[in-house]
């Protein structure tokens, strides 16, 4: 039986949004910025703005995209630094899971996309879900 981890990811993203740099909400952020509080062991980054049909650009400031990274060692260690290539994070599917999240500002709505449907990790899905629940169950909340 799989446990529903989506509310946990939503809680983490909401905490991140509530503590992040106002540049993200004001439309000045660049993908990859990670100025917000997260539980020890995970990484959350701003991943961009939504697509705007009127401008044909990714400049819909009402839609914010985030990536939540859970590393195989997230439960016991701080999140390891990503390598970058052309200012883009190099994802490590054999070591981590990336969970995509959309936040609609006006509606204050968080939409967590289940990672099982995305095929963006080589880690066992039950293992990742277990790590998420164990991180969330810890007493301490340390900005990572």
C-alpha positions as CSV (number, residue, x, y, z in Angstrom):
1,X,0.0,0.0,0.0
2,X,1.5,3.3,-1.1
3,X,1.2,6.2,1.3
4,X,0.0,9.6,0.1
5,X,3.1,11.8,0.2
6,X,1.6,14.7,-1.9
7,X,0.4,16.6,1.2
8,X,3.9,16.5,2.6
9,X,5.4,17.9,-0.5
10,X,2.7,20.6,-0.6
11,X,3.5,21.5,3.0
12,X,7.3,21.8,2.2
13,X,6.7,23.9,-0.9
14,X,4.3,26.2,1.0
15,X,6.9,26.7,3.7
16,X,9.5,27.4,1.0
17,X,7.2,29.9,-0.7
18,X,6.4,31.7,2.6
19,X,10.1,32.2,3.3
20,X,11.5,32.7,-0.2
21,X,13.0,35.8,-1.7
22,X,10.2,38.2,-2.8
23,X,11.9,38.4,-6.3
24,X,10.3,35.1,-7.2
25,X,6.8,36.4,-6.4
26,X,7.5,39.8,-8.1
27,X,8.6,38.3,-11.4
28,X,12.4,38.9,-11.2
29,X,13.7,35.4,-10.3
30,X,15.7,33.1,-12.4
31,X,15.2,29.3,-12.5
32,X,17.5,27.6,-10.0
33,X,17.1,30.1,-7.2
34,X,16.6,28.4,-3.8
35,X,16.0,31.2,-1.3
36,X,13.6,29.6,1.1
37,X,13.4,27.2,4.1
38,X,13.5,23.5,3.5
39,X,13.8,20.4,5.8
40,X,17.3,19.1,6.2
41,X,18.2,16.8,3.4
42,X,16.1,18.0,0.6
43,X,16.4,20.8,-2.0
44,X,13.7,23.0,-3.4
45,X,14.3,25.4,-6.3
46,X,12.3,27.9,-8.2
47,X,12.0,26.3,-11.7
48,X,10.4,29.1,-13.7
49,X,7.2,30.9,-14.5
50,X,4.2,29.6,-16.4
51,X,3.6,29.9,-20.1
52,X,1.8,33.0,-21.2
53,X,-0.2,32.6,-24.4
54,X,-0.5,36.4,-24.9
55,X,3.3,37.0,-24.9
56,X,4.4,33.5,-26.1
57,X,6.9,33.6,-23.2
58,X,7.3,31.9,-19.8
59,X,6.3,35.1,-18.0
60,X,3.0,34.2,-16.4
61,X,3.8,35.4,-12.8
62,X,0.6,33.8,-11.5
63,X,2.0,30.4,-12.2
64,X,5.2,29.4,-10.3
65,X,7.0,26.2,-10.9
66,X,9.2,24.4,-8.3
67,X,11.4,21.3,-8.3
68,X,11.7,19.3,-5.1
69,X,14.7,17.1,-4.9
70,X,14.9,14.1,-2.6
71,X,18.3,12.4,-2.5
72,X,18.9,8.8,-1.6
73,X,20.8,10.1,1.5
74,X,18.3,12.8,2.3
75,X,17.3,11.2,5.6
76,X,20.8,11.3,7.1
77,X,22.8,14.0,5.3
78,X,22.5,17.5,4.0
79,X,21.5,17.7,0.4
80,X,24.7,17.3,-1.8
81,X,25.5,20.2,-4.2
82,X,24.4,19.8,-7.8
83,X,26.8,20.1,-10.7
84,X,25.7,22.7,-13.2
85,X,26.0,23.0,-16.9
86,X,25.2,26.3,-18.7
87,X,23.6,27.5,-15.4
88,X,21.3,24.5,-15.4
89,X,21.2,21.9,-12.6
90,X,22.5,18.5,-13.7
91,X,19.9,16.1,-12.4
92,X,21.1,12.7,-10.9
93,X,18.3,10.2,-11.6
94,X,20.3,7.3,-10.1
95,X,20.8,9.3,-6.8
96,X,17.7,11.5,-6.4
97,X,14.1,12.0,-7.3
98,X,12.8,15.3,-8.7
99,X,9.1,16.1,-7.9
100,X,7.6,18.9,-10.0
101,X,5.2,21.3,-8.3
102,X,3.1,24.2,-9.7
103,X,1.8,27.1,-7.5
104,X,-1.0,29.3,-8.7
105,X,-0.6,32.6,-6.9
106,X,-4.0,34.1,-7.2
107,X,-5.8,30.9,-6.1
108,X,-3.2,30.0,-3.6
109,X,-3.2,26.5,-5.0
110,X,-0.4,24.0,-5.0
111,X,-0.4,21.1,-7.5
112,X,2.2,18.4,-6.8
113,X,2.8,16.2,-9.8
114,X,3.3,12.6,-8.7
115,X,6.9,11.6,-9.4
116,X,5.7,8.0,-10.3
117,X,4.2,9.4,-13.5
118,X,7.2,11.4,-14.5
119,X,9.9,8.7,-14.9
120,X,12.6,11.0,-13.6
121,X,14.2,8.8,-11.1
122,X,15.9,5.4,-11.0
123,X,15.3,5.1,-7.3
124,X,12.7,2.6,-6.0
125,X,9.5,4.5,-5.6
126,X,8.6,3.0,-2.3
127,X,12.1,3.9,-1.0
128,X,11.6,7.6,-2.0
129,X,8.1,7.7,-0.4
130,X,9.5,6.2,2.8
131,X,12.3,8.8,2.9
132,X,9.8,11.6,2.4
133,X,7.6,10.3,5.4
134,X,10.7,9.8,7.6
135,X,12.0,13.3,6.9
136,X,8.6,14.8,7.6
137,X,8.3,12.8,10.8
138,X,11.5,14.3,12.3
139,X,11.2,16.7,15.2
140,X,13.7,19.2,14.0
141,X,13.2,21.5,11.0
142,X,16.6,22.9,9.9
143,X,16.9,25.2,6.9
144,X,19.0,23.3,4.4
